[in-house]
Amino acid sequence: MAALLAMTATAMGTQAALASPLSLHPQNPHYFLFRGKPAVLITSGEHYGAVLNLDFDYRKYLDTLAADGLNLTRTFSGAYVEPPGAFAIASNTLAPKPGRFICPWARSDQPGYAGAGNKFDLTHWDDAYFARLKDFVAYAGQRGIVVEMNLFCPMYDDSQWAISPMNAVNNINGVGKVGKNEVYDLKKNDGLLLVQEALVRKIVNELRDADNVYYEICNEPYFGGVTMEWQHHIADVITATEQGWTGHHLISQNIANVSRKIEQPHPQVSIFNFHYAHPPTTVAENFGLNKVIGLNETGFHGTADDYYRMEAWEFILAGGGLYNNLDYSFTAGHEDGTFQYPATQPGGGGVTFRQQMKVLKDFLHSLDFLKLQPAPGFIHSGLPDKAQSQVLATPGQQYAMYLKGAANALLQLDLPAGNYHVARVDVLTGQTVQSYNLQHGGGHYSLPVPANFREVAVKIVRF
């Protein structure tokens, strides 16, 4: 363990000053400030193996995201890796072929890693891995893409723990003789806490100059015995590592699948991410935290675009600041996002869907969205029983609406008197399907919804 302690001290390194990394926007912390401009992060990205899978051409992938007009990706550190066939994912980027897995820890000279090749030495870093990680982040930055660096992930079942470098059978250090549900426990981890602390410090120091990174503590910690105390400890390690720096990276915590009201949040956590969320409830019950609420993983509702597109619009128009669709069209060999995944895949994605996500991103960025707040009472009446709406507004100045299932409705809007420009936007193509100026004398304004639109986005802006 002395070697692990020495490694921890070395990883602290010389702390360089940061040049304004991604932050919460000071005018509205539900959104981001990135390189001097307000930002909403929206993407449809690969399954988190861009760095740890040596067969994955991450530059081609990042070029594709940039060409598609998207600005976020999510990647795993390599502390967790999946076996082929996990979760019925075809060509899973998180499941490298034998011999093509790279992670922060160097290989030893002893054979016997369960995933092929030599065991790992948890007291030595793999320089090739960190060169790859830093190049990935730097190239993403060149393409205007933010990287969510996910540090850890629970072992969902024994198949993942069996190939983890932290498992005692896969390293030469005599640590990690625990079950899969004790890996992320402060007291029962059999020496793994020192390894994890060292890894966090190493990654944070290696990426200290990157302005396009934030750190997620752990993917889906509500599985696999990950304790809240351990999560808070890792947040403290990130914060302590950056102490004294002129800029600090944001920290994200993955809260729950679907929804949960957050109680007693860690003070250093700035992004609260959910998976498979029910958009209105998830955002609304946590909006008062005045932090970014994100939905950073989707799936398990088929492979078609409709569900995920609607989910994205509802989440962002409810006041969310981050959306990441899990896009299975990105694989090793198809880094341009053209893989034809089978119908058995646990999610969707693809070229057409990414175009639709750009429509959403452009819609928000066409407004002064820093001044927007949820406005659930703007639609006074006229919404059909099964229809849904999400509205953001700066009352009397600008309104952004997403309507689903409201075709042929006549909505009554609580619109103050004034001159406005009204535009209806096709959420599939981004085309403005109707645009006109309105002189409104006050009171309710009647807005008809076209009969041929199952979904529609509407902007009303004072001029």
FENHUKA-V816499 format. One record per run of one state. SS is the DSSP state (A for helix, B for strand, O for the rest). FROM is the first residue (numbers start at 1). LEN is the number of residues. Records with the same first field share a line. If there is no record, write none. Layout:
SS->FROM-LEN + FROM-LEN
This chain:
O->1-1 + 13-10 + 26-2 + 35-2 + 40-1 + 46-7 + 54-4 + 68-4 + 77-9 + 89-12 + 102-3 + 112-6 + 126-1 + 143-3 + 154-4 + 162-6 + 172-8 + 183-9 + 207-6 + 220-8 + 242-9 + 258-13 + 276-3 + 285-2 + 290-2 + 298-7 + 318-4 + 327-4 + 332-2 + 335-16 + 366-3 + 372-1 + 375-4 + 382-6 + 395-3 + 405-5 + 415-3 + 426-6 + 441-3 + 449-6 + 463-1
A->2-11 + 58-10 + 86-3 + 127-16 + 158-4 + 168-3 + 180-3 + 192-15 + 228-14 + 279-6 + 287-3 + 305-13 + 351-15 + 369-3
B->23-3 + 28-7 + 37-3 + 41-5 + 53-1 + 72-5 + 101-1 + 105-7 + 118-8 + 146-8 + 171-1 + 213-7 + 251-7 + 271-5 + 292-6 + 322-5 + 331-1 + 334-1 + 373-2 + 379-3 + 388-7 + 398-7 + 410-5 + 418-8 + 432-9 + 444-5 + 455-8
